[in-house]
Amino acid sequence: MRICEVTDISNEKLVALGQFLMGRAGDTGSKKKISIDAFVNLAQSMGVNISADQIRDIADKPPLNNIIVNVTDNEIVFAGAGNDSQVTDTMTVKQAQDTVEKMAKRALD
């Protein structure tokens, strides 16, 4: 799959996943970062066929650039992990959970 094949729906799912993970980290007091492999696995379980290289390529473009502030060799760092950037268009944790739940239900149908 090429980068241009990641559709708007996939971007919405990736944004929802990122916002969910940011909210979850905030709820548990965890660091706002995740390994690239774990993020890819979560995205693929949501039906978004994406690779680590594709994440590196699209992380600095809208809409993901509001969620992801840095991608290292091994980790994805989300907004709010430091003084990097502020997320301007956020969902609450509940909204992100509802979005992920709706997508999971649609995938099962």
C-alpha positions as CSV (number, residue, x, y, z in Angstrom):
1,M,0.0,0.0,0.0
2,R,1.2,3.4,-0.8
3,I,0.7,6.6,1.3
4,C,-1.9,8.0,-1.1
5,E,-4.0,4.9,-0.5
6,V,-4.5,5.8,3.2
7,T,-8.0,7.3,2.8
8,D,-9.8,9.9,4.9
9,I,-11.6,7.1,6.7
10,S,-8.3,5.6,7.7
11,N,-7.0,9.0,8.8
12,E,-10.2,9.4,10.9
13,K,-9.5,6.0,12.5
14,L,-5.8,6.8,13.1
15,V,-6.8,10.2,14.7
16,A,-9.4,8.5,16.9
17,L,-6.8,5.9,17.9
18,G,-4.3,8.5,18.7
19,Q,-6.7,10.6,20.7
20,F,-7.9,7.5,22.6
21,L,-4.3,6.6,23.5
22,M,-3.5,10.1,24.6
23,G,-6.6,10.2,26.8
24,R,-5.9,6.8,28.2
25,A,-2.4,7.8,29.0
26,G,-3.7,10.9,30.7
27,D,-6.2,8.8,32.7
28,T,-3.6,6.4,33.9
29,G,-0.8,8.9,34.4
30,S,1.3,7.1,31.8
31,K,3.7,8.6,29.3
32,K,2.1,9.9,26.1
33,K,4.0,7.6,23.8
34,I,3.7,4.1,22.3
35,S,6.0,1.9,20.4
36,I,5.5,2.0,16.6
37,D,4.9,-1.7,16.5
38,A,2.1,-1.5,19.1
39,F,0.5,1.4,17.3
40,V,0.6,-0.4,13.9
41,N,-0.9,-3.5,15.5
42,L,-3.7,-1.5,17.1
43,A,-4.4,0.3,13.8
44,Q,-4.4,-3.0,11.9
45,S,-6.9,-4.5,14.4
46,M,-9.1,-1.5,13.5
47,G,-8.9,-2.3,9.8
48,V,-6.3,0.2,8.9
49,N,-3.6,-1.6,6.9
50,I,-0.6,0.7,7.6
51,S,3.1,0.1,8.1
52,A,5.6,1.8,10.4
53,D,7.1,3.6,7.4
54,Q,3.7,5.0,6.4
55,I,3.1,6.3,9.9
56,R,6.5,8.1,9.8
57,D,5.5,9.6,6.4
58,I,2.0,10.8,7.4
59,A,2.6,11.8,11.1
60,D,3.7,15.3,10.1
61,K,0.7,16.0,7.9
62,P,-2.8,17.0,8.9
63,P,-4.8,15.7,10.6
64,L,-2.3,13.5,12.5
65,N,0.2,16.3,13.1
66,N,-2.2,17.6,15.7
67,I,-2.0,14.3,17.6
68,I,1.6,13.0,16.9
69,V,4.4,15.4,17.7
70,N,7.4,13.1,17.0
71,V,8.1,9.7,15.6
72,T,11.5,8.2,16.6
73,D,13.0,5.0,15.4
74,N,10.9,3.0,17.9
75,E,8.2,5.3,19.4
76,I,5.4,7.6,18.6
77,V,5.2,10.6,20.9
78,F,1.8,12.2,21.3
79,A,1.0,15.9,21.9
80,G,1.1,16.8,25.6
81,A,4.0,14.5,26.3
82,G,6.1,17.5,27.0
83,N,6.2,21.2,26.0
84,D,6.1,20.3,22.3
85,S,2.6,21.2,21.0
86,Q,-0.9,21.5,22.1
87,V,-3.7,19.6,20.5
88,T,-6.2,22.1,19.0
89,D,-9.0,19.8,18.1
90,T,-9.5,17.1,20.7
91,M,-12.1,14.5,21.6
92,T,-12.8,13.6,25.2
93,V,-11.7,10.1,26.2
94,K,-15.4,9.1,26.1
95,Q,-15.8,10.4,22.6
96,A,-12.7,8.5,21.4
97,Q,-13.9,5.3,23.1
98,D,-17.3,5.6,21.5
99,T,-15.8,6.2,18.1
100,V,-13.5,3.2,18.4
101,E,-16.5,1.1,19.7
102,K,-18.7,2.1,16.8
103,M,-15.9,1.3,14.3
104,A,-15.4,-2.1,15.9
105,K,-19.1,-2.8,15.7
106,R,-19.2,-1.9,12.0
107,A,-16.2,-4.1,11.4
108,L,-18.1,-7.1,12.9
109,D,-21.2,-6.5,10.8
